[in-house]
Structure formats: C-alpha cells, structure tokens
Amino acid sequence: MRHTTLVYSMVLFAADVAVAGSASAGVIDAFTVGGNKPGLPFNWRETLYEDGSPSDSEAAAIVNTANNTMLMTRTAAGLGAFLVQWTNRNLEPTLDWTGLQSISFTISSTTSGSLNIMVASMVENNTSNRALNWSNVSIGTGSTTVTLNVGSAYGAGTYTAGPSFNAGAVNMFSLRVNGTGAFDGTISNLQYNLIPAPGALALLGASGLVGTRRRRA
C-alpha cells in the first residue's frame, strides 16, 4: 500500500511540474489602452518614422479600443517606412522569453505590402547582434493570420538571429511597414508563444515510465 501511494505521489508531482512548464501563450498588446500599457509584457508603445519626417496625415498607427485593433496607414505621399515599437521604458524590467516559439498576429489590409518584425534584447547595444529579425514578411489584401516561427523565415522573406540575442532579457518588439507607397491595414490578436521547458517534459516522460512499471507489477 505504501509503495502504491509513493508511486501515485510521484506521478502527480511530475504531472504538476509538466503542466506548470507547458506551452503558454500571452498577449503582447490587447489594444485597449494608449501608449502607456501597464500590466502587459511591454509597458510602452510608440510610433516611429524612418527616412524623413512624415506628418501624421501621411503615416500613422492609431489604436481603436472599440474593436481592439491598431490601424496602420500611410498615404502614397508618405516619405518613408514607419514602425510601431513596444518597449519596456528604461530597459527594465526585461522579459524572460526563454523558449520563445512564435509571434503571431492577424492583419487585415486593403493594400499589399511587406513588414519587418524584430524581437530584441538589450537594445542599447548593437541591436542587429541582439535581435531576431523576420524581414520582408509579405502582406496581401484581405485578412491573414501571420505566424512567425523562431528559426524560420516567413514565406519568401528572410530570418536572422543575432549571436548576442538573449531570450531571457527581451525588452523590445517592433513591427515596421516597409517602403514608401500607400498602405492601409489593421493589426489584432498580437501574441507570443513559449514552448515547454525541457525539464518539465523530462519529468512528464518519467511519470509515464513510473506508471508503466506500476501496471506491469
């Protein structure tokens, strides 16, 4: 009886740890508040411009809290690429995204275009060496769910990983609209996904082994 109780306890313990380390998805931005976003992974959202200084009428990223989306637009007169950047101000606290598997979002667009997406750590130093980059993510018209898997390019685009990227100290995520032509789209369901910790999976396997031995006995 004591042996049976011990085996049962070991199985429950292993299962509990495995569940604690199981895949977890989280929201990067629920698009319910303005730039300051307490309580979400990144505490600040801002719009930045590259290659010139477009006016707000030429390029903009505006949050629609009524339907939890972000509207990204650029007129044909836009002077250059623009991006939306999520950061933790003052670089702290950083996010522990060890086991990051993917980033996903839904984009509904009336114009075609391409995006560059970056996840970076310690951005005060050499961002290219401290980032994961998905470049030239092709966006067509209509509604598309984009899933960016770590280690893989999206479509005909490219993927690079800086040698100094630290998944345990992430402090920036950015989504850049490339080019200078007209663009009109909305972003929603912006999420991240972490894979289970190897230790939890090993314990889950051990629990199955213990259960098998008990049944054979």
C-alpha positions in Angstrom: 0.0 0.0 0.0 2.8 2.4 0.9 4.5 1.6 -2.5 1.3 2.4 -4.4 0.9 5.7 -2.5 4.5 6.7 -3.3 4.2 5.9 -7.0 0.9 7.8 -7.2 2.5 10.8 -5.5 5.5 10.8 -7.9 3.1 10.7 -10.9 1.1 13.6 -9.5 4.2 15.7 -8.8 5.7 15.1 -12.2 2.3 15.9 -13.9 2.0 19.2 -11.9 5.5 20.3 -12.9 4.9 19.4 -16.5 1.7 21.4 -16.6 3.5 24.4 -15.0 6.1 24.2 -17.8 3.6 23.6 -20.6 3.3 25.8 -23.6 2.0 29.2 -22.7 0.6 31.9 -25.0 0.4 35.5 -24.0 -0.8 38.8 -25.4 1.7 41.4 -26.5 -0.9 44.1 -26.9 -4.6 43.9 -26.3 -5.1 47.4 -27.9 -7.3 48.5 -25.1 -5.2 51.5 -23.9 -3.0 54.2 -25.3 0.8 54.3 -25.3 1.3 53.6 -21.6 0.4 49.9 -21.1 0.8 48.8 -17.5 0.1 45.1 -16.9 1.2 43.9 -20.3 4.6 42.4 -21.2 5.8 45.7 -22.7 5.0 48.9 -20.8 5.1 51.3 -23.7 4.0 51.6 -27.3 5.1 54.3 -29.7 5.1 55.2 -33.4 8.5 56.0 -35.1 9.3 57.2 -38.5 12.3 56.4 -40.7 13.8 58.1 -43.8 12.4 61.6 -43.4 9.7 63.1 -41.2 6.2 62.3 -42.5 3.4 64.2 -41.0 0.6 62.5 -39.0 -1.6 62.8 -42.1 0.9 60.8 -44.2 1.6 57.9 -41.8 0.0 56.9 -38.6 -0.6 54.0 -36.2 -3.8 54.6 -34.2 -5.3 52.2 -31.7 -9.0 51.6 -31.9 -10.1 50.5 -28.5 -13.7 49.8 -29.7 -12.6 46.7 -31.6 -9.2 46.1 -30.1 -7.2 46.7 -33.3 -4.4 49.0 -34.4 -4.9 50.9 -37.7 -1.7 51.4 -39.7 -1.9 53.8 -42.6 0.4 55.6 -45.0 -0.6 57.7 -47.9 1.2 57.4 -51.3 2.8 60.7 -50.3 4.4 59.1 -47.3 8.1 59.9 -47.1 9.4 56.6 -45.8 8.9 53.5 -43.7 7.3 53.7 -40.3 7.1 51.4 -37.4 5.3 50.7 -34.2 7.6 49.8 -31.3 6.9 48.2 -28.0 9.4 48.6 -25.3 10.0 48.5 -21.6 11.0 52.0 -20.7 14.4 52.5 -19.1 15.1 48.9 -20.5 13.7 47.4 -17.3 12.2 45.1 -16.5 13.2 42.7 -19.2 11.0 39.8 -20.3 12.1 36.2 -19.9 11.1 34.7 -23.2 13.3 31.7 -22.9 11.6 29.1 -25.1 10.0 31.6 -27.4 8.5 29.6 -30.2 6.5 32.1 -32.2 4.9 35.5 -32.6 1.5 35.8 -34.3 -1.0 38.4 -35.3 -3.9 39.0 -37.6 -3.6 41.6 -40.3 -6.5 42.8 -42.4 -5.3 45.0 -45.3 -6.8 46.8 -48.3 -3.3 47.2 -49.9 -0.4 44.9 -50.4 2.9 45.5 -48.7 5.7 44.0 -46.6 6.7 44.1 -42.9 9.9 43.7 -40.9 9.4 42.3 -37.4 12.1 42.3 -34.6 12.3 40.8 -31.1 15.4 42.3 -29.4 17.2 42.2 -26.1 19.3 44.9 -24.5 18.7 47.3 -27.4 21.1 50.0 -26.0 23.9 47.9 -27.6 24.2 46.8 -31.3 20.6 45.8 -32.0 21.5 43.7 -35.0 23.5 41.4 -32.9 20.9 41.2 -30.1 17.7 40.5 -32.2 15.6 38.1 -34.0 14.6 39.5 -37.4 11.9 38.4 -39.8 12.4 40.6 -43.0 10.1 41.2 -45.9 7.0 39.5 -44.5 4.7 39.7 -47.5 1.2 41.0 -46.8 -1.6 40.7 -49.4 -5.1 42.1 -49.4 -7.8 40.6 -47.1 -7.4 39.1 -43.7 -4.3 36.9 -42.9 -3.1 35.3 -39.7 0.7 35.6 -39.7 2.7 33.2 -37.5 6.4 33.9 -37.2 8.2 30.8 -36.0 11.6 31.3 -34.4 14.3 29.8 -36.7 12.2 30.1 -39.9 11.6 32.7 -42.5 8.0 33.7 -43.4 7.1 33.0 -47.0 9.8 34.3 -49.4 11.2 36.6 -46.7 14.3 36.1 -44.6 15.1 35.3 -40.9 18.2 36.2 -39.0 19.2 35.7 -35.4 21.9 37.8 -33.8 24.6 35.9 -32.0 24.1 38.0 -28.8 20.3 37.7 -28.7 19.3 36.8 -25.1 15.8 35.3 -24.9 15.9 35.8 -21.1 16.3 39.6 -21.4 13.9 40.8 -24.1 12.9 44.4 -23.9 11.7 45.4 -27.4 9.4 44.2 -30.1 8.8 46.2 -33.3 6.7 45.9 -36.5 7.9 48.0 -39.4 5.9 48.9 -42.5 8.4 48.9 -45.4 8.5 51.1 -48.4 7.0 54.5 -49.3 3.8 53.6 -51.1 0.3 53.6 -49.8 -0.5 51.1 -47.0 -3.8 50.6 -45.1 -4.2 47.7 -42.6 -5.3 46.8 -39.2 -3.4 44.6 -36.7 -5.1 42.5 -34.0 -4.5 39.4 -31.8 -0.8 40.2 -31.3 0.5 37.3 -29.2 3.6 35.3 -28.3 4.0 31.6 -27.6 6.6 29.8 -25.3 7.4 26.1 -25.6 7.6 23.9 -22.5 10.8 23.8 -20.5 12.9 20.7 -21.3 12.9 19.8 -17.6 9.2 19.6 -17.4 9.0 17.4 -20.5 11.6 15.1 -19.0 9.6 14.8 -15.8 6.4 14.1 -17.8 8.2 11.2 -19.5 9.4 10.0 -16.2 5.9 9.9 -14.8 4.8 7.8 -17.7 7.6 5.4 -17.1 6.8 5.1 -13.4 3.1 4.4 -14.3 4.1 1.7 -16.8 6.3 0.0 -14.3 3.5 0.0 -11.7 1.0 -1.5 -14.2 3.5 -4.3 -15.1 3.9 -5.0 -11.4 
